[in-house]
Each structure stands twice: as structure tokens, then as C-alpha cells.
Amino acid sequence: MFSSRVVKIVVWLMLAAMLLSIVVSGISWLFI
């Protein structure tokens, strides 16, 4: 069963992963 709660969790996970990659790239760019 594919409920809206699962969709919301997947969207939040994708947003968190995107933010994490942006933060990591910014920190690595600062330290290079």
C-alpha cells in the first residue's frame, strides 16, 4: 500500500540528502 505518508517521508529524505550534499560540498570548498 502506497500511502501519502510514505511519499512525504521519501520527499523529506530526498530533501535532507540534497541539503547534506550541498553542505558537504560547501565545507569541502571552504577547506580546499
Secondary structure, DSSP 4 states (H G I P E B T S, - for coil): ---HHHHHHHHHHHHHHHHHHHHHHHHHHHH-
